[in-house]
Amino acid sequence: MILQNLLVLSLCSVSALVEAAQRISPPQGAIAVQAGAAPASGRFDGINAALNALPNDGSSRIIFIYPGTYKEQVNITRPGPLTVSKNTTVL
């Protein structure tokens, strides 16, 4: 029984690692943040800019952050669920 539980835990850990390793682009419907992004690119150049673009409702939203330097204080006050994920490219 203990061996079976360890095996299940190990398989879950491997699955999570594979999923994280494949997270190189925003999931469908996510708002993307990329340092230095041009306004016409559909991406925001700051996290606060992306937060301000979200509706202030109870809908579930995702913000995907590309690698970069973001120097800003972030305060999340929207009532709905928010997932913040980042690019996890391994070089």
PDB file of N, CA, C and O in Angstrom:
ATOM      1  N   MET A   1       0.822  -1.193   0.000  1.00  0.00           N
ATOM      2  CA  MET A   1       0.000   0.000   0.000  1.00  0.00           C
ATOM      3  C   MET A   1       0.870   1.262   0.000  1.00  0.00           C
ATOM      4  O   MET A   1       0.607   2.200  -0.752  1.00  0.00           O
ATOM      5  N   ILE A   2       1.899   1.280   0.840  1.00  0.00           N
ATOM      6  CA  ILE A   2       2.782   2.448   0.895  1.00  0.00           C
ATOM      7  C   ILE A   2       3.506   2.617  -0.431  1.00  0.00           C
ATOM      8  O   ILE A   2       3.640   3.740  -0.919  1.00  0.00           O
ATOM      9  N   LEU A   3       3.978   1.517  -1.026  1.00  0.00           N
ATOM     10  CA  LEU A   3       4.665   1.594  -2.317  1.00  0.00           C
ATOM     11  C   LEU A   3       3.727   2.126  -3.396  1.00  0.00           C
ATOM     12  O   LEU A   3       4.138   2.926  -4.236  1.00  0.00           O
ATOM     13  N   GLN A   4       2.485   1.691  -3.379  1.00  0.00           N
ATOM     14  CA  GLN A   4       1.510   2.165  -4.360  1.00  0.00           C
ATOM     15  C   GLN A   4       1.278   3.669  -4.190  1.00  0.00           C
ATOM     16  O   GLN A   4       1.212   4.387  -5.188  1.00  0.00           O
ATOM     17  N   ASN A   5       1.152   4.161  -2.968  1.00  0.00           N
ATOM     18  CA  ASN A   5       0.965   5.587  -2.729  1.00  0.00           C
ATOM     19  C   ASN A   5       2.172   6.388  -3.188  1.00  0.00           C
ATOM     20  O   ASN A   5       2.013   7.468  -3.756  1.00  0.00           O
ATOM     21  N   LEU A   6       3.382   5.875  -2.952  1.00  0.00           N
ATOM     22  CA  LEU A   6       4.594   6.554  -3.400  1.00  0.00           C
ATOM     23  C   LEU A   6       4.644   6.620  -4.918  1.00  0.00           C
ATOM     24  O   LEU A   6       5.046   7.636  -5.486  1.00  0.00           O
ATOM     25  N   LEU A   7       4.242   5.548  -5.573  1.00  0.00           N
ATOM     26  CA  LEU A   7       4.235   5.515  -7.032  1.00  0.00           C
ATOM     27  C   LEU A   7       3.252   6.549  -7.583  1.00  0.00           C
ATOM     28  O   LEU A   7       3.578   7.264  -8.531  1.00  0.00           O
ATOM     29  N   VAL A   8       2.065   6.636  -7.005  1.00  0.00           N
ATOM     30  CA  VAL A   8       1.074   7.613  -7.450  1.00  0.00           C
ATOM     31  C   VAL A   8       1.609   9.021  -7.235  1.00  0.00           C
ATOM     32  O   VAL A   8       1.467   9.875  -8.110  1.00  0.00           O
ATOM     33  N   LEU A   9       2.218   9.274  -6.087  1.00  0.00           N
ATOM     34  CA  LEU A   9       2.793  10.581  -5.801  1.00  0.00           C
ATOM     35  C   LEU A   9       3.901  10.909  -6.794  1.00  0.00           C
ATOM     36  O   LEU A   9       3.984  12.038  -7.279  1.00  0.00           O
ATOM     37  N   SER A  10       4.745   9.942  -7.099  1.00  0.00           N
ATOM     38  CA  SER A  10       5.826  10.165  -8.060  1.00  0.00           C
ATOM     39  C   SER A  10       5.281  10.479  -9.440  1.00  0.00           C
ATOM     40  O   SER A  10       5.795  11.370 -10.117  1.00  0.00           O
ATOM     41  N   LEU A  11       4.254   9.769  -9.870  1.00  0.00           N
ATOM     42  CA  LEU A  11       3.666  10.019 -11.183  1.00  0.00           C
ATOM     43  C   LEU A  11       3.032  11.407 -11.224  1.00  0.00           C
ATOM     44  O   LEU A  11       3.109  12.085 -12.249  1.00  0.00           O
ATOM     45  N   CYS A  12       2.409  11.838 -10.136  1.00  0.00           N
ATOM     46  CA  CYS A  12       1.825  13.177 -10.086  1.00  0.00           C
ATOM     47  C   CYS A  12       2.920  14.228 -10.164  1.00  0.00           C
ATOM     48  O   CYS A  12       2.755  15.243 -10.840  1.00  0.00           O
ATOM     49  N   SER A  13       4.029  13.999  -9.487  1.00  0.00           N
ATOM     50  CA  SER A  13       5.143  14.948  -9.512  1.00  0.00           C
ATOM     51  C   SER A  13       5.732  15.053 -10.909  1.00  0.00           C
ATOM     52  O   SER A  13       6.031  16.154 -11.372  1.00  0.00           O
ATOM     53  N   VAL A  14       5.903  13.933 -11.582  1.00  0.00           N
ATOM     54  CA  VAL A  14       6.436  13.941 -12.941  1.00  0.00           C
ATOM     55  C   VAL A  14       5.476  14.668 -13.867  1.00  0.00           C
ATOM     56  O   VAL A  14       5.904  15.448 -14.717  1.00  0.00           O
ATOM     57  N   SER A  15       4.188  14.420 -13.711  1.00  0.00           N
ATOM     58  CA  SER A  15       3.194  15.085 -14.541  1.00  0.00           C
ATOM     59  C   SER A  15       3.241  16.597 -14.340  1.00  0.00           C
ATOM     60  O   SER A  15       3.155  17.354 -15.307  1.00  0.00           O
ATOM     61  N   ALA A  16       3.376  17.039 -13.096  1.00  0.00           N
ATOM     62  CA  ALA A  16       3.456  18.477 -12.819  1.00  0.00           C
ATOM     63  C   ALA A  16       4.707  19.081 -13.426  1.00  0.00           C
ATOM     64  O   ALA A  16       4.665  20.198 -13.941  1.00  0.00           O
ATOM     65  N   LEU A  17       5.827  18.359 -13.373  1.00  0.00           N
ATOM     66  CA  LEU A  17       7.072  18.859 -13.965  1.00  0.00           C
ATOM     67  C   LEU A  17       6.966  18.971 -15.475  1.00  0.00           C
ATOM     68  O   LEU A  17       7.428  19.951 -16.060  1.00  0.00           O
ATOM     69  N   VAL A  18       6.365  17.984 -16.105  1.00  0.00           N
ATOM     70  CA  VAL A  18       6.197  18.023 -17.563  1.00  0.00           C
ATOM     71  C   VAL A  18       5.306  19.190 -17.947  1.00  0.00           C
ATOM     72  O   VAL A  18       5.605  19.913 -18.898  1.00  0.00           O
ATOM     73  N   GLU A  19       4.205  19.381 -17.211  1.00  0.00           N
ATOM     74  CA  GLU A  19       3.301  20.495 -17.503  1.00  0.00           C
ATOM     75  C   GLU A  19       4.021  21.827 -17.338  1.00  0.00           C
ATOM     76  O   GLU A  19       3.874  22.712 -18.181  1.00  0.00           O
ATOM     77  N   ALA A  20       4.794  21.985 -16.273  1.00  0.00           N
ATOM     78  CA  ALA A  20       5.525  23.229 -16.044  1.00  0.00           C
ATOM     79  C   ALA A  20       6.576  23.446 -17.120  1.00  0.00           C
ATOM     80  O   ALA A  20       6.777  24.577 -17.561  1.00  0.00           O
ATOM     81  N   ALA A  21       7.241  22.399 -17.548  1.00  0.00           N
ATOM     82  CA  ALA A  21       8.278  22.534 -18.573  1.00  0.00           C
ATOM     83  C   ALA A  21       7.685  22.936 -19.919  1.00  0.00           C
ATOM     84  O   ALA A  21       8.379  23.522 -20.749  1.00  0.00           O
ATOM     85  N   GLN A  22       6.424  22.631 -20.140  1.00  0.00           N
ATOM     86  CA  GLN A  22       5.786  22.952 -21.408  1.00  0.00           C
ATOM     87  C   GLN A  22       5.107  24.312 -21.402  1.00  0.00           C
ATOM     88  O   GLN A  22       4.557  24.724 -22.423  1.00  0.00           O
ATOM     89  N   ARG A  23       5.132  25.014 -20.291  1.00  0.00           N
ATOM     90  CA  ARG A  23       4.451  26.301 -20.189  1.00  0.00           C
ATOM     91  C   ARG A  23       5.356  27.391 -20.757  1.00  0.00           C
ATOM     92  O   ARG A  23       6.030  28.099 -20.009  1.00  0.00           O
ATOM     93  N   ILE A  24       5.367  27.521 -22.081  1.00  0.00           N
ATOM     94  CA  ILE A  24       6.222  28.521 -22.727  1.00  0.00           C
ATOM     95  C   ILE A  24       5.412  29.600 -23.429  1.00  0.00           C
ATOM     96  O   ILE A  24       5.968  30.567 -23.950  1.00  0.00           O
ATOM     97  N   SER A  25       4.112  29.431 -23.438  1.00  0.00           N
ATOM     98  CA  SER A  25       3.245  30.447 -24.042  1.00  0.00           C
ATOM     99  C   SER A  25       1.955  30.529 -23.238  1.00  0.00           C
ATOM    100  O   SER A  25       1.606  29.590 -22.524  1.00  0.00           O
ATOM    101  N   PRO A  26       1.249  31.647 -23.352  1.00  0.00           N
ATOM    102  CA  PRO A  26       0.033  31.820 -22.559  1.00  0.00           C
ATOM    103  C   PRO A  26      -1.045  30.812 -22.927  1.00  0.00           C
ATOM    104  O   PRO A  26      -1.213  30.488 -24.103  1.00  0.00           O
ATOM    105  N   PRO A  27      -1.775  30.315 -21.937  1.00  0.00           N
ATOM    106  CA  PRO A  27      -2.924  29.471 -22.266  1.00  0.00           C
ATOM    107  C   PRO A  27      -4.003  30.300 -22.961  1.00  0.00           C
ATOM    108  O   PRO A  27      -4.014  31.527 -22.855  1.00  0.00           O
ATOM    109  N   GLN A  28      -4.879  29.647 -23.648  1.00  0.00           N
ATOM    110  CA  GLN A  28      -5.939  30.345 -24.375  1.00  0.00           C
ATOM    111  C   GLN A  28      -6.750  31.220 -23.426  1.00  0.00           C
ATOM    112  O   GLN A  28      -7.160  30.772 -22.355  1.00  0.00           O
ATOM    113  N   GLY A  29      -6.976  32.457 -23.820  1.00  0.00           N
ATOM    114  CA  GLY A  29      -7.760  33.389 -23.034  1.00  0.00           C
ATOM    115  C   GLY A  29      -6.972  34.178 -22.004  1.00  0.00           C
ATOM    116  O   GLY A  29      -7.529  35.051 -21.337  1.00  0.00           O
ATOM    117  N   ALA A  30      -5.677  33.886 -21.862  1.00  0.00           N
ATOM    118  CA  ALA A  30      -4.861  34.587 -20.874  1.00  0.00           C
ATOM    119  C   ALA A  30      -4.425  35.954 -21.395  1.00  0.00           C
ATOM    120  O   ALA A  30      -4.305  36.165 -22.602  1.00  0.00           O
ATOM    121  N   ILE A  31      -4.192  36.865 -20.472  1.00  0.00           N
ATOM    122  CA  ILE A  31      -3.587  38.153 -20.796  1.00  0.00           C
ATOM    123  C   ILE A  31      -2.091  37.992 -20.614  1.00  0.00           C
ATOM    124  O   ILE A  31      -1.645  37.487 -19.584  1.00  0.00           O
ATOM    125  N   ALA A  32      -1.310  38.413 -21.599  1.00  0.00           N
ATOM    126  CA  ALA A  32       0.138  38.230 -21.549  1.00  0.00           C
ATOM    127  C   ALA A  32       0.846  39.519 -21.151  1.00  0.00           C
ATOM    128  O   ALA A  32       0.454  40.615 -21.552  1.00  0.00           O
ATOM    129  N   VAL A  33       1.906  39.357 -20.346  1.00  0.00           N
ATOM    130  CA  VAL A  33       2.744  40.471 -19.923  1.00  0.00           C
ATOM    131  C   VAL A  33       4.151  40.180 -20.404  1.00  0.00           C
ATOM    132  O   VAL A  33       4.710  39.121 -20.120  1.00  0.00           O
ATOM    133  N   GLN A  34       4.730  41.143 -21.148  1.00  0.00           N
ATOM    134  CA  GLN A  34       6.086  40.977 -21.653  1.00  0.00           C
ATOM    135  C   GLN A  34       6.798  42.320 -21.575  1.00  0.00           C
ATOM    136  O   GLN A  34       6.349  43.307 -22.157  1.00  0.00           O
ATOM    137  N   ALA A  35       7.926  42.348 -20.843  1.00  0.00           N
ATOM    138  CA  ALA A  35       8.685  43.586 -20.666  1.00  0.00           C
ATOM    139  C   ALA A  35       9.028  44.173 -22.031  1.00  0.00           C
ATOM    140  O   ALA A  35       9.540  43.472 -22.903  1.00  0.00           O
ATOM    141  N   GLY A  36       8.744  45.457 -22.211  1.00  0.00           N
ATOM    142  CA  GLY A  36       9.060  46.152 -23.448  1.00  0.00           C
ATOM    143  C   GLY A  36       8.107  45.879 -24.597  1.00  0.00           C
ATOM    144  O   GLY A  36       8.387  46.265 -25.732  1.00  0.00           O
ATOM    145  N   ALA A  37       6.995  45.226 -24.331  1.00  0.00           N
ATOM    146  CA  ALA A  37       6.038  44.905 -25.400  1.00  0.00           C
ATOM    147  C   ALA A  37       5.430  46.184 -25.970  1.00  0.00           C
ATOM    148  O   ALA A  37       5.130  47.131 -25.243  1.00  0.00           O
ATOM    149  N   ALA A  38       5.259  46.185 -27.271  1.00  0.00           N
ATOM    150  CA  ALA A  38       4.609  47.316 -27.948  1.00  0.00           C
ATOM    151  C   ALA A  38       3.106  47.234 -27.710  1.00  0.00           C
ATOM    152  O   ALA A  38       2.549  46.137 -27.686  1.00  0.00           O
ATOM    153  N   PRO A  39       2.438  48.372 -27.535  1.00  0.00           N
ATOM    154  CA  PRO A  39       0.986  48.350 -27.281  1.00  0.00           C
ATOM    155  C   PRO A  39       0.191  47.596 -28.348  1.00  0.00           C
ATOM    156  O   PRO A  39      -0.825  46.979 -28.030  1.00  0.00           O
ATOM    157  N   ALA A  40       0.627  47.633 -29.587  1.00  0.00           N
ATOM    158  CA  ALA A  40      -0.109  46.982 -30.671  1.00  0.00           C
ATOM    159  C   ALA A  40       0.085  45.461 -30.691  1.00  0.00           C
ATOM    160  O   ALA A  40      -0.565  44.770 -31.475  1.00  0.00           O
ATOM    161  N   SER A  41       0.975  44.929 -29.833  1.00  0.00           N
ATOM    162  CA  SER A  41       1.268  43.496 -29.857  1.00  0.00           C
ATOM    163  C   SER A  41       0.197  42.656 -29.183  1.00  0.00           C
ATOM    164  O   SER A  41       0.199  41.431 -29.312  1.00  0.00           O
ATOM    165  N   GLY A  42      -0.728  43.303 -28.457  1.00  0.00           N
ATOM    166  CA  GLY A  42      -1.731  42.552 -27.718  1.00  0.00           C
ATOM    167  C   GLY A  42      -1.221  42.093 -26.370  1.00  0.00           C
ATOM    168  O   GLY A  42      -1.932  41.411 -25.633  1.00  0.00           O
ATOM    169  N   ARG A  43       0.004  42.463 -26.043  1.00  0.00           N
ATOM    170  CA  ARG A  43       0.591  42.138 -24.743  1.00  0.00           C
ATOM    171  C   ARG A  43       0.799  43.418 -23.963  1.00  0.00           C
ATOM    172  O   ARG A  43       0.912  44.498 -24.543  1.00  0.00           O
ATOM    173  N   PHE A  44       0.849  43.296 -22.660  1.00  0.00           N
ATOM    174  CA  PHE A  44       1.063  44.449 -21.801  1.00  0.00           C
ATOM    175  C   PHE A  44       2.516  44.479 -21.346  1.00  0.00           C
ATOM    176  O   PHE A  44       3.131  43.429 -21.160  1.00  0.00           O
ATOM    177  N   ASP A  45       3.069  45.682 -21.166  1.00  0.00           N
ATOM    178  CA  ASP A  45       4.471  45.775 -20.771  1.00  0.00           C
ATOM    179  C   ASP A  45       4.658  45.796 -19.257  1.00  0.00           C
ATOM    180  O   ASP A  45       5.790  45.888 -18.783  1.00  0.00           O
ATOM    181  N   GLY A  46       3.579  45.713 -18.495  1.00  0.00           N
ATOM    182  CA  GLY A  46       3.658  45.681 -17.046  1.00  0.00           C
ATOM    183  C   GLY A  46       2.527  44.880 -16.445  1.00  0.00           C
ATOM    184  O   GLY A  46       1.478  44.704 -17.066  1.00  0.00           O
ATOM    185  N   ILE A  47       2.739  44.397 -15.241  1.00  0.00           N
ATOM    186  CA  ILE A  47       1.735  43.582 -14.567  1.00  0.00           C
ATOM    187  C   ILE A  47       0.518  44.425 -14.187  1.00  0.00           C
ATOM    188  O   ILE A  47      -0.617  43.972 -14.330  1.00  0.00           O
ATOM    189  N   ASN A  48       0.747  45.643 -13.706  1.00  0.00           N
ATOM    190  CA  ASN A  48      -0.379  46.513 -13.352  1.00  0.00           C
ATOM    191  C   ASN A  48      -1.220  46.871 -14.568  1.00  0.00           C
ATOM    192  O   ASN A  48      -2.443  46.971 -14.463  1.00  0.00           O
ATOM    193  N   ALA A  49      -0.590  47.064 -15.711  1.00  0.00           N
ATOM    194  CA  ALA A  49      -1.343  47.358 -16.933  1.00  0.00           C
ATOM    195  C   ALA A  49      -2.262  46.187 -17.282  1.00  0.00           C
ATOM    196  O   ALA A  49      -3.407  46.384 -17.689  1.00  0.00           O
ATOM    197  N   ALA A  50      -1.751  44.974 -17.120  1.00  0.00           N
ATOM    198  CA  ALA A  50      -2.569  43.789 -17.389  1.00  0.00           C
ATOM    199  C   ALA A  50      -3.710  43.675 -16.380  1.00  0.00           C
ATOM    200  O   ALA A  50      -4.843  43.372 -16.754  1.00  0.00           O
ATOM    201  N   LEU A  51      -3.415  43.917 -15.109  1.00  0.00           N
ATOM    202  CA  LEU A  51      -4.465  43.878 -14.087  1.00  0.00           C
ATOM    203  C   LEU A  51      -5.556  44.899 -14.365  1.00  0.00           C
ATOM    204  O   LEU A  51      -6.740  44.605 -14.197  1.00  0.00           O
ATOM    205  N   ASN A  52      -5.169  46.090 -14.787  1.00  0.00           N
ATOM    206  CA  ASN A  52      -6.148  47.144 -15.080  1.00  0.00           C
ATOM    207  C   ASN A  52      -7.027  46.796 -16.275  1.00  0.00           C
ATOM    208  O   ASN A  52      -8.126  47.334 -16.409  1.00  0.00           O
ATOM    209  N   ALA A  53      -6.560  45.908 -17.138  1.00  0.00           N
ATOM    210  CA  ALA A  53      -7.344  45.509 -18.309  1.00  0.00           C
ATOM    211  C   ALA A  53      -8.384  44.440 -17.979  1.00  0.00           C
ATOM    212  O   ALA A  53      -9.275  44.171 -18.785  1.00  0.00           O
ATOM    213  N   LEU A  54      -8.275  43.836 -16.811  1.00  0.00           N
ATOM    214  CA  LEU A  54      -9.221  42.792 -16.425  1.00  0.00           C
ATOM    215  C   LEU A  54     -10.546  43.403 -15.987  1.00  0.00           C
ATOM    216  O   LEU A  54     -10.567  44.484 -15.399  1.00  0.00           O
ATOM    217  N   PRO A  55     -11.650  42.719 -16.270  1.00  0.00           N
ATOM    218  CA  PRO A  55     -12.937  43.218 -15.776  1.00  0.00           C
ATOM    219  C   PRO A  55     -13.003  43.078 -14.255  1.00  0.00           C
ATOM    220  O   PRO A  55     -12.451  42.134 -13.689  1.00  0.00           O
ATOM    221  N   ASN A  56     -13.664  44.000 -13.613  1.00  0.00           N
ATOM    222  CA  ASN A  56     -13.803  43.977 -12.159  1.00  0.00           C
ATOM    223  C   ASN A  56     -15.070  43.205 -11.801  1.00  0.00           C
ATOM    224  O   ASN A  56     -16.043  43.765 -11.296  1.00  0.00           O
ATOM    225  N   ASP A  57     -15.028  41.902 -12.078  1.00  0.00           N
ATOM    226  CA  ASP A  57     -16.191  41.053 -11.819  1.00  0.00           C
ATOM    227  C   ASP A  57     -15.720  39.730 -11.210  1.00  0.00           C
ATOM    228  O   ASP A  57     -14.556  39.590 -10.835  1.00  0.00           O
ATOM    229  N   GLY A  58     -16.605  38.796 -11.118  1.00  0.00           N
ATOM    230  CA  GLY A  58     -16.286  37.512 -10.500  1.00  0.00           C
ATOM    231  C   GLY A  58     -15.763  36.464 -11.462  1.00  0.00           C
ATOM    232  O   GLY A  58     -15.626  35.299 -11.087  1.00  0.00           O
ATOM    233  N   SER A  59     -15.465  36.853 -12.702  1.00  0.00           N
ATOM    234  CA  SER A  59     -14.995  35.874 -13.681  1.00  0.00           C
ATOM    235  C   SER A  59     -13.572  35.413 -13.367  1.00  0.00           C
ATOM    236  O   SER A  59     -12.784  36.151 -12.774  1.00  0.00           O
ATOM    237  N   SER A  60     -13.262  34.202 -13.767  1.00  0.00           N
ATOM    238  CA  SER A  60     -11.934  33.632 -13.582  1.00  0.00           C
ATOM    239  C   SER A  60     -11.025  34.095 -14.721  1.00  0.00           C
ATOM    240  O   SER A  60     -11.400  33.985 -15.889  1.00  0.00           O
ATOM    241  N   ARG A  61      -9.851  34.604 -14.402  1.00  0.00           N
ATOM    242  CA  ARG A  61      -8.921  35.131 -15.407  1.00  0.00           C
ATOM    243  C   ARG A  61      -7.509  34.606 -15.169  1.00  0.00           C
ATOM    244  O   ARG A  61      -7.176  34.147 -14.076  1.00  0.00           O
ATOM    245  N   ILE A  62      -6.682  34.683 -16.221  1.00  0.00           N
ATOM    246  CA  ILE A  62      -5.288  34.246 -16.157  1.00  0.00           C
ATOM    247  C   ILE A  62      -4.396  35.353 -16.694  1.00  0.00           C
ATOM    248  O   ILE A  62      -4.685  35.948 -17.733  1.00  0.00           O
ATOM    249  N   ILE A  63      -3.305  35.626 -15.977  1.00  0.00           N
ATOM    250  CA  ILE A  63      -2.256  36.518 -16.466  1.00  0.00           C
ATOM    251  C   ILE A  63      -1.004  35.675 -16.606  1.00  0.00           C
ATOM    252  O   ILE A  63      -0.575  35.014 -15.659  1.00  0.00           O
ATOM    253  N   PHE A  64      -0.421  35.703 -17.795  1.00  0.00           N
ATOM    254  CA  PHE A  64       0.793  34.936 -18.096  1.00  0.00           C
ATOM    255  C   PHE A  64       1.949  35.916 -18.233  1.00  0.00           C
ATOM    256  O   PHE A  64       1.866  36.866 -19.011  1.00  0.00           O
ATOM    257  N   ILE A  65       3.029  35.696 -17.483  1.00  0.00           N
ATOM    258  CA  ILE A  65       4.148  36.630 -17.460  1.00  0.00           C
ATOM    259  C   ILE A  65       5.370  36.012 -18.137  1.00  0.00           C
ATOM    260  O   ILE A  65       5.854  34.955 -17.733  1.00  0.00           O
ATOM    261  N   TYR A  66       5.857  36.692 -19.171  1.00  0.00           N
ATOM    262  CA  TYR A  66       7.084  36.272 -19.843  1.00  0.00           C
ATOM    263  C   TYR A  66       8.294  36.712 -19.011  1.00  0.00           C
ATOM    264  O   TYR A  66       8.181  37.631 -18.200  1.00  0.00           O
ATOM    265  N   PRO A  67       9.445  36.067 -19.201  1.00  0.00           N
ATOM    266  CA  PRO A  67      10.645  36.479 -18.470  1.00  0.00           C
ATOM    267  C   PRO A  67      10.964  37.950 -18.729  1.00  0.00           C
ATOM    268  O   PRO A  67      10.767  38.450 -19.837  1.00  0.00           O
ATOM    269  N   GLY A  68      11.446  38.620 -17.723  1.00  0.00           N
ATOM    270  CA  GLY A  68      11.800  40.027 -17.841  1.00  0.00           C
ATOM    271  C   GLY A  68      11.920  40.644 -16.469  1.00  0.00           C
ATOM    272  O   GLY A  68      11.735  39.975 -15.452  1.00  0.00           O
ATOM    273  N   THR A  69      12.229  41.915 -16.450  1.00  0.00           N
ATOM    274  CA  THR A  69      12.329  42.646 -15.199  1.00  0.00           C
ATOM    275  C   THR A  69      11.126  43.563 -15.084  1.00  0.00           C
ATOM    276  O   THR A  69      10.883  44.406 -15.948  1.00  0.00           O
ATOM    277  N   TYR A  70      10.381  43.388 -14.012  1.00  0.00           N
ATOM    278  CA  TYR A  70       9.179  44.176 -13.762  1.00  0.00           C
ATOM    279  C   TYR A  70       9.345  44.830 -12.396  1.00  0.00           C
ATOM    280  O   TYR A  70       9.286  44.157 -11.367  1.00  0.00           O
ATOM    281  N   LYS A  71       9.549  46.129 -12.392  1.00  0.00           N
ATOM    282  CA  LYS A  71       9.748  46.854 -11.136  1.00  0.00           C
ATOM    283  C   LYS A  71       8.492  47.663 -10.846  1.00  0.00           C
ATOM    284  O   LYS A  71       8.371  48.818 -11.254  1.00  0.00           O
ATOM    285  N   GLU A  72       7.568  47.041 -10.139  1.00  0.00           N
ATOM    286  CA  GLU A  72       6.312  47.700  -9.813  1.00  0.00           C
ATOM    287  C   GLU A  72       5.710  47.050  -8.579  1.00  0.00           C
ATOM    288  O   GLU A  72       5.944  45.872  -8.305  1.00  0.00           O
ATOM    289  N   GLN A  73       4.949  47.813  -7.855  1.00  0.00           N
ATOM    290  CA  GLN A  73       4.217  47.287  -6.717  1.00  0.00           C
ATOM    291  C   GLN A  73       2.849  46.869  -7.218  1.00  0.00           C
ATOM    292  O   GLN A  73       2.150  47.650  -7.863  1.00  0.00           O
ATOM    293  N   VAL A  74       2.469  45.640  -6.922  1.00  0.00           N
ATOM    294  CA  VAL A  74       1.222  45.081  -7.439  1.00  0.00           C
ATOM    295  C   VAL A  74       0.253  44.850  -6.281  1.00  0.00           C
ATOM    296  O   VAL A  74       0.609  44.243  -5.271  1.00  0.00           O
ATOM    297  N   ASN A  75      -0.965  45.339  -6.440  1.00  0.00           N
ATOM    298  CA  ASN A  75      -2.022  45.155  -5.453  1.00  0.00           C
ATOM    299  C   ASN A  75      -3.234  44.605  -6.196  1.00  0.00           C
ATOM    300  O   ASN A  75      -3.831  45.303  -7.015  1.00  0.00           O
ATOM    301  N   ILE A  76      -3.595  43.370  -5.917  1.00  0.00           N
ATOM    302  CA  ILE A  76      -4.704  42.720  -6.619  1.00  0.00           C
ATOM    303  C   ILE A  76      -5.961  42.840  -5.759  1.00  0.00           C
ATOM    304  O   ILE A  76      -6.024  42.317  -4.646  1.00  0.00           O
ATOM    305  N   THR A  77      -6.956  43.540  -6.300  1.00  0.00           N
ATOM    306  CA  THR A  77      -8.194  43.758  -5.549  1.00  0.00           C
ATOM    307  C   THR A  77      -9.436  43.242  -6.259  1.00  0.00           C
ATOM    308  O   THR A  77     -10.541  43.374  -5.735  1.00  0.00           O
ATOM    309  N   ARG A  78      -9.277  42.658  -7.438  1.00  0.00           N
ATOM    310  CA  ARG A  78     -10.472  42.205  -8.166  1.00  0.00           C
ATOM    311  C   ARG A  78     -11.151  41.067  -7.410  1.00  0.00           C
ATOM    312  O   ARG A  78     -10.477  40.275  -6.751  1.00  0.00           O
ATOM    313  N   PRO A  79     -12.479  40.978  -7.499  1.00  0.00           N
ATOM    314  CA  PRO A  79     -13.218  39.990  -6.722  1.00  0.00           C
ATOM    315  C   PRO A  79     -13.142  38.563  -7.263  1.00  0.00           C
ATOM    316  O   PRO A  79     -13.332  37.609  -6.509  1.00  0.00           O
ATOM    317  N   GLY A  80     -12.870  38.405  -8.549  1.00  0.00           N
ATOM    318  CA  GLY A  80     -12.876  37.072  -9.143  1.00  0.00           C
ATOM    319  C   GLY A  80     -11.552  36.347  -9.003  1.00  0.00           C
ATOM    320  O   GLY A  80     -10.537  36.960  -8.674  1.00  0.00           O
ATOM    321  N   PRO A  81     -11.557  35.032  -9.253  1.00  0.00           N
ATOM    322  CA  PRO A  81     -10.332  34.235  -9.183  1.00  0.00           C
ATOM    323  C   PRO A  81      -9.319  34.693 -10.230  1.00  0.00           C
ATOM    324  O   PRO A  81      -9.683  35.019 -11.360  1.00  0.00           O
ATOM    325  N   LEU A  82      -8.058  34.712  -9.845  1.00  0.00           N
ATOM    326  CA  LEU A  82      -6.991  35.115 -10.753  1.00  0.00           C
ATOM    327  C   LEU A  82      -5.838  34.140 -10.634  1.00  0.00           C
ATOM    328  O   LEU A  82      -5.349  33.875  -9.536  1.00  0.00           O
ATOM    329  N   THR A  83      -5.402  33.606 -11.769  1.00  0.00           N
ATOM    330  CA  THR A  83      -4.229  32.745 -11.814  1.00  0.00           C
ATOM    331  C   THR A  83      -3.116  33.531 -12.474  1.00  0.00           C
ATOM    332  O   THR A  83      -3.295  34.076 -13.563  1.00  0.00           O
ATOM    333  N   VAL A  84      -1.971  33.592 -11.823  1.00  0.00           N
ATOM    334  CA  VAL A  84      -0.804  34.257 -12.392  1.00  0.00           C
ATOM    335  C   VAL A  84       0.227  33.167 -12.639  1.00  0.00           C
ATOM    336  O   VAL A  84       0.665  32.490 -11.709  1.00  0.00           O
ATOM    337  N   SER A  85       0.612  33.005 -13.904  1.00  0.00           N
ATOM    338  CA  SER A  85       1.606  31.995 -14.228  1.00  0.00           C
ATOM    339  C   SER A  85       2.738  32.636 -15.011  1.00  0.00           C
ATOM    340  O   SER A  85       2.593  33.727 -15.562  1.00  0.00           O
ATOM    341  N   LYS A  86       3.847  31.954 -15.052  1.00  0.00           N
ATOM    342  CA  LYS A  86       5.011  32.507 -15.733  1.00  0.00           C
ATOM    343  C   LYS A  86       5.554  31.515 -16.734  1.00  0.00           C
ATOM    344  O   LYS A  86       5.275  30.317 -16.677  1.00  0.00           O
ATOM    345  N   ASN A  87       6.335  32.046 -17.650  1.00  0.00           N
ATOM    346  CA  ASN A  87       7.031  31.214 -18.614  1.00  0.00           C
ATOM    347  C   ASN A  87       8.054  30.392 -17.847  1.00  0.00           C
ATOM    348  O   ASN A  87       8.816  30.932 -17.046  1.00  0.00           O
ATOM    349  N   THR A  88       8.072  29.093 -18.091  1.00  0.00           N
ATOM    350  CA  THR A  88       8.998  28.229 -17.357  1.00  0.00           C
ATOM    351  C   THR A  88       9.976  27.547 -18.308  1.00  0.00           C
ATOM    352  O   THR A  88      10.327  26.384 -18.108  1.00  0.00           O
ATOM    353  N   THR A  89      10.408  28.248 -19.319  1.00  0.00           N
ATOM    354  CA  THR A  89      11.356  27.689 -20.268  1.00  0.00           C
ATOM    355  C   THR A  89      12.660  27.361 -19.568  1.00  0.00           C
ATOM    356  O   THR A  89      13.220  28.192 -18.853  1.00  0.00           O
ATOM    357  N   VAL A  90      13.136  26.152 -19.778  1.00  0.00           N
ATOM    358  CA  VAL A  90      14.412  25.745 -19.210  1.00  0.00           C
ATOM    359  C   VAL A  90      15.448  25.812 -20.317  1.00  0.00           C
ATOM    360  O   VAL A  90      15.313  25.135 -21.337  1.00  0.00           O
ATOM    361  N   LEU A  91      16.481  26.624 -20.127  1.00  0.00           N
ATOM    362  CA  LEU A  91      17.502  26.768 -21.153  1.00  0.00           C
ATOM    363  C   LEU A  91      18.686  25.875 -20.874  1.00  0.00           C
ATOM    364  O   LEU A  91      19.648  25.867 -21.642  1.00  0.00           O
TER     365      LEU A  91
END
